[in-house]
Amino acid sequence: MIKKIFFFSGGIILFLFGCIVYGIIINVREQTIDEAMNSNGITTLENVHIVIDQSSYSLSLFSDSILVKKYRAAFGRTRSKSSSKERVTPIGTYKICDIDSSHIYGKFFRLNYPNLEDAENGLLKKRISQKEFDQLKFEFYYGKCPNNKTSLGGNLGIHGMGKLDYLIKNLPFVFNWTDGSIAVSNQNVDELYKFINEGTVVVINP
């Protein structure tokens, strides 16, 4: 019995070790942003925007219509977000409304979620009051980032992996672990930081 437990435990350890080694190999082969720009024949990025595809676990950086680089990304639960307690990544078109360069997960590019469409849907489905809707509408047009105290939630964005970066980024598979935000490796969020500004458009697809 002890021998079976020993071999079983050893097999699990070898499997996890193999997974991490394979993940490291994948990451070592990843192009840097400079290499990606050179391969696309561009020296500067213009009209930078981001397209996120949850079905392929990817975050794509565009310069105008040119796909510059695609990053591996993790999300919250993959279904439409309607409540602050669901830990779901929202679907829609957003903008970066604030940038925190000293976040617990490295850097944090906050999205203007909930946007006007989210607020309208929330009001229609009676998840927020008329007063909350009016406040979110005002903040959408005149504020920096929307209120995150309504039942729709908020304070979501793009961030790194923090202290767990080495372990999570080197897994050969992606699992959704965030509170609804979009997570990329610390190295990749540092790359994005060079090109993202407040106002950068982020499109999130299911």
MIDOSE-1310 file (N, C-alpha, C; in nm, 2 decimals, decimal comma, always signed):
residues 206
mikk	+0,08/-0,12/+0,00/+0,00/+0,00/+0,00/+0,09/+0,13/+0,00; +0,19/+0,13/+0,09/+0,28/+0,24/+0,09/+0,35/+0,26/-0,04; +0,39/+0,15/-0,10/+0,46/+0,15/-0,23/+0,37/+0,21/-0,34; +0,24/+0,18/-0,34/+0,15/+0,23/-0,44/+0,13/+0,38/-0,42
ifff	+0,12/+0,42/-0,29/+0,11/+0,57/-0,26/+0,23/+0,64/-0,31; +0,35/+0,58/-0,28/+0,48/+0,64/-0,32/+0,49/+0,66/-0,47; +0,45/+0,55/-0,55/+0,46/+0,56/-0,69/+0,35/+0,66/-0,75; +0,24/+0,66/-0,69/+0,13/+0,75/-0,73/+0,17/+0,90/-0,71
sggi	+0,23/+0,92/-0,59/+0,27/+1,06/-0,56/+0,39/+1,10/-0,65; +0,48/+1,01/-0,67/+0,59/+1,04/-0,76/+0,54/+1,07/-0,90; +0,44/+0,99/-0,95/+0,39/+1,02/-1,08/+0,33/+1,15/-1,09; +0,25/+1,20/-0,99/+0,19/+1,33/-0,99/+0,30/+1,44/-1,00
ilfl	+0,41/+1,42/-0,91/+0,52/+1,52/-0,91/+0,58/+1,53/-1,04; +0,61/+1,41/-1,11/+0,68/+1,41/-1,24/+0,59/+1,48/-1,34; +0,46/+1,45/-1,34/+0,36/+1,51/-1,43/+0,36/+1,66/-1,42; +0,35/+1,71/-1,29/+0,35/+1,86/-1,27/+0,49/+1,92/-1,32
fgci	+0,60/+1,85/-1,29/+0,73/+1,90/-1,33/+0,74/+1,91/-1,48; +0,69/+1,80/-1,55/+0,69/+1,80/-1,69/+0,60/+1,91/-1,75; +0,49/+1,94/-1,69/+0,40/+2,05/-1,73/+0,47/+2,18/-1,72; +0,54/+2,21/-1,61/+0,60/+2,34/-1,59/+0,72/+2,35/-1,69
vygi	+0,80/+2,24/-1,71/+0,91/+2,25/-1,81/+0,86/+2,28/-1,95; +0,75/+2,22/-1,98/+0,69/+2,24/-2,12/+0,64/+2,38/-2,13; +0,58/+2,43/-2,02/+0,53/+2,57/-2,02/+0,65/+2,67/-2,03; +0,76/+2,64/-1,96/+0,88/+2,73/-1,97/+0,93/+2,73/-2,11
iinv	+0,93/+2,62/-2,18/+0,98/+2,61/-2,32/+0,89/+2,70/-2,41; +0,76/+2,69/-2,39/+0,66/+2,77/-2,46/+0,69/+2,92/-2,44; +0,71/+2,96/-2,32/+0,74/+3,10/-2,29/+0,87/+3,15/-2,34; +0,97/+3,07/-2,34/+1,10/+3,10/-2,39/+1,09/+3,13/-2,54
reqt	+1,01/+3,06/-2,61/+0,99/+3,07/-2,76/+0,90/+3,19/-2,79; +0,84/+3,26/-2,70/+0,75/+3,37/-2,73/+0,83/+3,49/-2,78; +0,78/+3,55/-2,88/+0,84/+3,68/-2,93/+0,83/+3,79/-2,84; +0,93/+3,87/-2,83/+0,92/+4,00/-2,76/+0,84/+4,10/-2,84
idea	+0,80/+4,21/-2,78/+0,72/+4,31/-2,86/+0,81/+4,37/-2,97; +0,94/+4,39/-2,94/+1,02/+4,44/-3,05/+1,04/+4,35/-3,17; +1,05/+4,22/-3,14/+1,06/+4,12/-3,24/+0,93/+4,11/-3,32; +0,81/+4,13/-3,25/+0,68/+4,12/-3,32/+0,67/+4,24/-3,41
mnsn	+0,71/+4,36/-3,36/+0,70/+4,48/-3,44/+0,79/+4,47/-3,57; +0,91/+4,42/-3,55/+1,00/+4,40/-3,66/+0,95/+4,30/-3,77; +0,88/+4,20/-3,72/+0,83/+4,10/-3,81/+0,71/+4,16/-3,89; +0,64/+4,26/-3,83/+0,53/+4,33/-3,90/+0,58/+4,45/-3,98
gitt	+0,71/+4,48/-3,97/+0,76/+4,59/-4,05/+0,72/+4,73/-4,00; +0,70/+4,74/-3,87/+0,66/+4,87/-3,81/+0,75/+4,91/-3,70; +0,77/+5,04/-3,68/+0,86/+5,09/-3,58/+0,79/+5,16/-3,47; +0,67/+5,20/-3,49/+0,58/+5,27/-3,39/+0,44/+5,21/-3,40
lenv	+0,37/+5,22/-3,29/+0,23/+5,17/-3,29/+0,14/+5,29/-3,29; +0,04/+5,29/-3,38/-0,06/+5,40/-3,39/-0,20/+5,34/-3,37; -0,29/+5,43/-3,31/-0,42/+5,39/-3,29/-0,43/+5,25/-3,22; -0,35/+5,24/-3,11/-0,34/+5,12/-3,03/-0,48/+5,08/-2,97
hivi	-0,52/+4,95/-2,99/-0,64/+4,90/-2,93/-0,62/+4,75/-2,90; -0,70/+4,70/-2,82/-0,69/+4,56/-2,77/-0,82/+4,49/-2,80; -0,80/+4,36/-2,85/-0,92/+4,27/-2,87/-0,89/+4,15/-2,79; -0,99/+4,12/-2,70/-0,98/+4,00/-2,61/-1,08/+3,90/-2,66
dqss	-1,03/+3,77/-2,67/-1,12/+3,66/-2,71/-1,11/+3,56/-2,60; -1,22/+3,54/-2,53/-1,22/+3,45/-2,42/-1,22/+3,31/-2,47; -1,28/+3,28/-2,58/-1,28/+3,14/-2,63/-1,15/+3,08/-2,67; -1,05/+3,17/-2,70/-0,92/+3,13/-2,74/-0,82/+3,17/-2,63
ysls	-0,86/+3,22/-2,52/-0,78/+3,27/-2,41/-0,67/+3,36/-2,46; -0,71/+3,46/-2,53/-0,61/+3,55/-2,59/-0,64/+3,69/-2,57; -0,53/+3,77/-2,57/-0,54/+3,92/-2,57/-0,45/+3,97/-2,69; -0,51/+4,04/-2,78/-0,44/+4,08/-2,90/-0,42/+4,23/-2,90
lfsd	-0,29/+4,27/-2,93/-0,26/+4,41/-2,94/-0,25/+4,45/-3,08; -0,33/+4,55/-3,12/-0,34/+4,60/-3,26/-0,28/+4,74/-3,27; -0,22/+4,77/-3,38/-0,18/+4,90/-3,43/-0,26/+4,93/-3,55; -0,36/+5,02/-3,55/-0,46/+5,03/-3,65/-0,52/+4,89/-3,68
silv	-0,51/+4,84/-3,80/-0,56/+4,71/-3,83/-0,46/+4,60/-3,83; -0,34/+4,63/-3,79/-0,23/+4,53/-3,78/-0,23/+4,46/-3,65; -0,24/+4,33/-3,65/-0,22/+4,25/-3,53/-0,07/+4,25/-3,50; -0,03/+4,31/-3,39/+0,11/+4,32/-3,36/+0,16/+4,20/-3,28
kkyr	+0,08/+4,16/-3,18/+0,12/+4,05/-3,09/-0,01/+3,99/-3,02; -0,01/+3,86/-3,00/-0,11/+3,80/-2,93/-0,06/+3,74/-2,80; -0,13/+3,76/-2,69/-0,08/+3,72/-2,56/-0,18/+3,61/-2,50; -0,13/+3,52/-2,43/-0,21/+3,42/-2,36/-0,28/+3,49/-2,23
aafg	-0,41/+3,47/-2,21/-0,48/+3,54/-2,11/-0,57/+3,45/-2,03; -0,60/+3,49/-1,91/-0,69/+3,41/-1,82/-0,80/+3,51/-1,78; -0,92/+3,46/-1,75/-1,04/+3,54/-1,72/-1,11/+3,50/-1,59; -1,23/+3,56/-1,58/-1,32/+3,51/-1,47/-1,40/+3,40/-1,54
rtrs	-1,52/+3,37/-1,48/-1,61/+3,27/-1,54/-1,66/+3,32/-1,67; -1,67/+3,22/-1,76/-1,70/+3,26/-1,90/-1,85/+3,26/-1,93; -1,92/+3,36/-1,88/-2,06/+3,38/-1,92/-2,09/+3,53/-1,89; -2,20/+3,58/-1,94/-2,23/+3,72/-1,93/-2,24/+3,77/-1,79
ksss	-2,18/+3,88/-1,77/-2,17/+3,94/-1,63/-2,29/+4,03/-1,60; -2,35/+4,01/-1,49/-2,46/+4,09/-1,45/-2,47/+4,13/-1,30; -2,38/+4,07/-1,22/-2,38/+4,09/-1,08/-2,24/+4,11/-1,03; -2,22/+4,19/-0,92/-2,08/+4,21/-0,87/-2,03/+4,08/-0,80
kerv	-2,11/+3,98/-0,77/-2,07/+3,86/-0,70/-2,04/+3,75/-0,79; -2,05/+3,76/-0,93/-2,04/+3,65/-1,02/-1,89/+3,62/-1,06; -1,80/+3,71/-1,04/-1,66/+3,70/-1,09/-1,65/+3,66/-1,23; -1,73/+3,73/-1,32/-1,74/+3,70/-1,46/-1,67/+3,82/-1,53
tpig	-1,60/+3,78/-1,64/-1,54/+3,89/-1,73/-1,65/+3,94/-1,82; -1,67/+4,08/-1,82/-1,78/+4,13/-1,90/-1,75/+4,12/-2,05; -1,85/+4,13/-2,13/-1,84/+4,13/-2,27/-1,89/+4,27/-2,33; -1,81/+4,33/-2,41/-1,85/+4,46/-2,47/-1,73/+4,54/-2,51
tyki	-1,75/+4,66/-2,54/-1,64/+4,76/-2,58/-1,62/+4,86/-2,46; -1,50/+4,86/-2,42/-1,46/+4,95/-2,30/-1,34/+5,03/-2,33; -1,30/+5,12/-2,24/-1,18/+5,20/-2,25/-1,11/+5,19/-2,12; -0,97/+5,20/-2,13/-0,89/+5,21/-2,01/-0,92/+5,35/-1,94
cdid	-0,96/+5,34/-1,82/-1,00/+5,47/-1,75/-0,90/+5,51/-1,64; -0,81/+5,42/-1,61/-0,71/+5,45/-1,51/-0,60/+5,34/-1,51; -0,47/+5,38/-1,48/-0,36/+5,29/-1,49/-0,29/+5,30/-1,35; -0,28/+5,18/-1,29/-0,21/+5,17/-1,16/-0,08/+5,09/-1,18
sshi	+0,04/+5,16/-1,17/+0,17/+5,09/-1,20/+0,22/+5,02/-1,08; +0,16/+5,02/-0,96/+0,21/+4,95/-0,84/+0,10/+4,87/-0,78; +0,03/+4,79/-0,86/-0,08/+4,71/-0,82/-0,03/+4,58/-0,76; -0,11/+4,51/-0,68/-0,07/+4,38/-0,62/-0,04/+4,28/-0,73
ygkf	-0,11/+4,29/-0,85/-0,08/+4,20/-0,96/+0,01/+4,26/-1,06; +0,11/+4,34/-1,02/+0,20/+4,41/-1,11/+0,14/+4,54/-1,15; +0,09/+4,55/-1,27/+0,02/+4,67/-1,32/-0,12/+4,64/-1,35; -0,20/+4,75/-1,34/-0,35/+4,73/-1,35/-0,40/+4,84/-1,44
frln	-0,47/+4,80/-1,55/-0,53/+4,89/-1,65/-0,68/+4,88/-1,62; -0,74/+4,97/-1,55/-0,88/+4,96/-1,51/-0,97/+4,99/-1,63; -1,07/+4,92/-1,65/-1,17/+4,94/-1,76/-1,29/+5,02/-1,70; -1,35/+5,09/-1,80/-1,47/+5,17/-1,75/-1,60/+5,08/-1,75
ypnl	-1,58/+4,97/-1,68/-1,70/+4,88/-1,65/-1,76/+4,92/-1,52; -1,89/+4,93/-1,51/-1,99/+4,91/-1,61/-2,01/+5,03/-1,70; -2,01/+5,01/-1,83/-2,03/+5,12/-1,93/-2,18/+5,15/-1,94; -2,21/+5,24/-2,03/-2,35/+5,28/-2,05/-2,44/+5,16/-2,09
edae	-2,40/+5,08/-2,17/-2,48/+4,96/-2,22/-2,50/+4,86/-2,10; -2,40/+4,84/-2,02/-2,41/+4,76/-1,90/-2,51/+4,82/-1,80; -2,51/+4,95/-1,79/-2,60/+5,02/-1,70/-2,74/+5,01/-1,75; -2,76/+5,02/-1,88/-2,90/+5,01/-1,94/-2,95/+4,87/-1,92
ngll	-2,87/+4,77/-1,94/-2,91/+4,63/-1,92/-2,95/+4,61/-1,78; -2,86/+4,66/-1,69/-2,89/+4,65/-1,55/-3,02/+4,71/-1,50; -3,05/+4,83/-1,56/-3,18/+4,90/-1,52/-3,29/+4,82/-1,58; -3,28/+4,77/-1,70/-3,39/+4,69/-1,77/-3,42/+4,57/-1,69
kkri	-3,32/+4,50/-1,64/-3,34/+4,38/-1,56/-3,36/+4,40/-1,41; -3,37/+4,53/-1,38/-3,40/+4,57/-1,24/-3,29/+4,53/-1,14; -3,16/+4,53/-1,19/-3,05/+4,49/-1,10/-2,99/+4,62/-1,04; -3,02/+4,74/-1,10/-2,99/+4,86/-1,04/-3,11/+4,96/-1,04
sqke	-3,11/+5,05/-0,95/-3,22/+5,15/-0,95/-3,20/+5,26/-1,05; -3,30/+5,34/-1,07/-3,30/+5,45/-1,16/-3,19/+5,55/-1,11; -3,18/+5,57/-0,98/-3,08/+5,66/-0,93/-2,94/+5,61/-0,96; -2,92/+5,48/-0,94/-2,78/+5,42/-0,97/-2,75/+5,44/-1,12
fdql	-2,86/+5,41/-1,20/-2,84/+5,43/-1,35/-2,80/+5,57/-1,38; -2,87/+5,67/-1,33/-2,84/+5,81/-1,36/-2,70/+5,84/-1,32; -2,65/+5,79/-1,21/-2,51/+5,81/-1,16/-2,41/+5,75/-1,25; -2,44/+5,63/-1,29/-2,34/+5,56/-1,39/-2,34/+5,63/-1,52
kfef	-2,46/+5,68/-1,57/-2,46/+5,75/-1,69/-2,38/+5,88/-1,69; -2,40/+5,95/-1,57/-2,32/+6,08/-1,56/-2,17/+6,05/-1,56; -2,13/+5,94/-1,48/-1,99/+5,91/-1,48/-1,94/+5,86/-1,61; -2,02/+5,79/-1,69/-1,98/+5,75/-1,82/-1,94/+5,86/-1,91
yygk	-2,02/+5,97/-1,91/-2,00/+6,08/-1,99/-1,90/+6,19/-1,93; -1,90/+6,20/-1,80/-1,82/+6,31/-1,74/-1,72/+6,26/-1,64; -1,72/+6,14/-1,60/-1,63/+6,09/-1,50/-1,51/+6,02/-1,56; -1,42/+5,98/-1,47/-1,30/+5,91/-1,51/-1,33/+5,76/-1,52
cpnn	-1,35/+5,70/-1,40/-1,39/+5,56/-1,40/-1,53/+5,56/-1,33; -1,61/+5,46/-1,37/-1,75/+5,45/-1,31/-1,75/+5,40/-1,16; -1,86/+5,42/-1,10/-1,88/+5,38/-0,96/-1,88/+5,22/-0,96; -1,81/+5,16/-0,87/-1,80/+5,02/-0,86/-1,88/+4,96/-0,74
ktsl	-1,97/+5,05/-0,68/-2,04/+5,01/-0,56/-2,18/+4,96/-0,59; -2,22/+4,96/-0,72/-2,36/+4,91/-0,75/-2,35/+4,76/-0,76; -2,47/+4,69/-0,78/-2,47/+4,55/-0,78/-2,41/+4,49/-0,91; -2,38/+4,58/-1,01/-2,32/+4,54/-1,13/-2,17/+4,52/-1,11
ggnl	-2,11/+4,56/-1,00/-1,97/+4,54/-0,97/-1,89/+4,65/-1,04; -1,76/+4,62/-1,05/-1,67/+4,71/-1,12/-1,52/+4,68/-1,07; -1,44/+4,78/-1,09/-1,30/+4,77/-1,06/-1,23/+4,65/-1,13; -1,27/+4,63/-1,26/-1,21/+4,53/-1,34/-1,12/+4,58/-1,44
gihg	-1,02/+4,50/-1,48/-0,93/+4,55/-1,58/-0,83/+4,44/-1,63; -0,72/+4,49/-1,68/-0,61/+4,40/-1,73/-0,50/+4,41/-1,63; -0,45/+4,30/-1,58/-0,34/+4,30/-1,49/-0,25/+4,18/-1,50; -0,14/+4,18/-1,43/-0,04/+4,07/-1,43/-0,08/+3,96/-1,33
mgkl	+0,01/+3,88/-1,30/-0,01/+3,76/-1,21/+0,05/+3,77/-1,07; +0,12/+3,88/-1,05/+0,17/+3,91/-0,92/+0,28/+3,80/-0,88; +0,27/+3,76/-0,75/+0,37/+3,67/-0,69/+0,35/+3,53/-0,75; +0,24/+3,50/-0,80/+0,22/+3,36/-0,86/+0,26/+3,35/-1,01
dyli	+0,32/+3,46/-1,06/+0,35/+3,47/-1,20/+0,43/+3,35/-1,25; +0,54/+3,31/-1,18/+0,63/+3,21/-1,24/+0,55/+3,08/-1,25; +0,47/+3,05/-1,15/+0,40/+2,92/-1,15/+0,29/+2,92/-1,26; +0,20/+3,02/-1,26/+0,08/+3,02/-1,34/+0,12/+3,04/-1,49
knlp	+0,22/+3,13/-1,52/+0,25/+3,16/-1,66/+0,32/+3,04/-1,73; +0,38/+2,95/-1,65/+0,45/+2,84/-1,70/+0,37/+2,71/-1,71; +0,24/+2,72/-1,68/+0,15/+2,60/-1,70/+0,12/+2,60/-1,85; +0,12/+2,48/-1,91/+0,09/+2,47/-2,05/-0,05/+2,48/-2,09
fvfn	-0,14/+2,51/-1,99/-0,28/+2,53/-2,01/-0,32/+2,65/-1,94; -0,44/+2,70/-1,97/-0,49/+2,82/-1,91/-0,62/+2,78/-1,83; -0,63/+2,83/-1,70/-0,75/+2,82/-1,63/-0,80/+2,95/-1,58; -0,93/+2,97/-1,57/-0,98/+3,10/-1,54/-0,99/+3,12/-1,38
wtdg	-0,92/+3,21/-1,33/-0,90/+3,23/-1,19/-0,93/+3,37/-1,14; -0,95/+3,46/-1,22/-0,96/+3,60/-1,18/-1,10/+3,64/-1,12; -1,11/+3,76/-1,07/-1,24/+3,81/-1,02/-1,33/+3,86/-1,13; -1,29/+3,84/-1,26/-1,36/+3,90/-1,37/-1,26/+3,98/-1,46
siav	-1,14/+4,01/-1,40/-1,04/+4,09/-1,48/-0,97/+4,00/-1,58; -0,89/+4,05/-1,66/-0,81/+3,98/-1,76/-0,67/+3,97/-1,71; -0,61/+3,86/-1,70/-0,47/+3,84/-1,65/-0,38/+3,79/-1,75; -0,26/+3,86/-1,76/-0,15/+3,81/-1,85/-0,03/+3,80/-1,76
snqn	+0,08/+3,75/-1,81/+0,20/+3,74/-1,72/+0,25/+3,88/-1,69; +0,33/+3,88/-1,58/+0,39/+4,01/-1,54/+0,48/+4,07/-1,65; +0,55/+3,99/-1,72/+0,64/+4,03/-1,83/+0,55/+4,09/-1,94; +0,44/+4,03/-1,97/+0,35/+4,08/-2,08/+0,28/+4,21/-2,04
vdel	+0,24/+4,22/-1,91/+0,17/+4,34/-1,87/+0,27/+4,46/-1,87; +0,40/+4,43/-1,85/+0,50/+4,53/-1,86/+0,52/+4,58/-2,00; +0,51/+4,48/-2,10/+0,51/+4,52/-2,24/+0,40/+4,61/-2,28; +0,28/+4,57/-2,24/+0,16/+4,64/-2,27/+0,16/+4,78/-2,21
ykfi	+0,22/+4,80/-2,10/+0,23/+4,92/-2,03/+0,30/+5,03/-2,11; +0,39/+4,99/-2,20/+0,46/+5,08/-2,29/+0,37/+5,15/-2,39; +0,26/+5,08/-2,42/+0,18/+5,13/-2,53/+0,04/+5,16/-2,50; -0,01/+5,13/-2,38/-0,15/+5,15/-2,34/-0,15/+5,28/-2,26
negt	-0,26/+5,36/-2,29/-0,28/+5,49/-2,22/-0,43/+5,49/-2,18; -0,46/+5,59/-2,09/-0,60/+5,61/-2,06/-0,67/+5,65/-2,19; -0,78/+5,58/-2,21/-0,86/+5,60/-2,33/-0,84/+5,49/-2,44; -0,74/+5,40/-2,42/-0,72/+5,29/-2,51/-0,84/+5,20/-2,51
vvvi	-0,89/+5,17/-2,63/-1,01/+5,09/-2,65/-0,98/+4,94/-2,63; -1,07/+4,87/-2,55/-1,06/+4,73/-2,53/-1,19/+4,66/-2,56; -1,18/+4,57/-2,66/-1,30/+4,50/-2,70/-1,29/+4,36/-2,64; -1,40/+4,32/-2,57/-1,40/+4,19/-2,51/-1,50/+4,10/-2,57
np	-1,46/+3,99/-2,64/-1,55/+3,90/-2,70/-1,57/+3,77/-2,62; -1,68/+3,71/-2,63/-1,70/+3,58/-2,55/-1,61/+3,47/-2,59
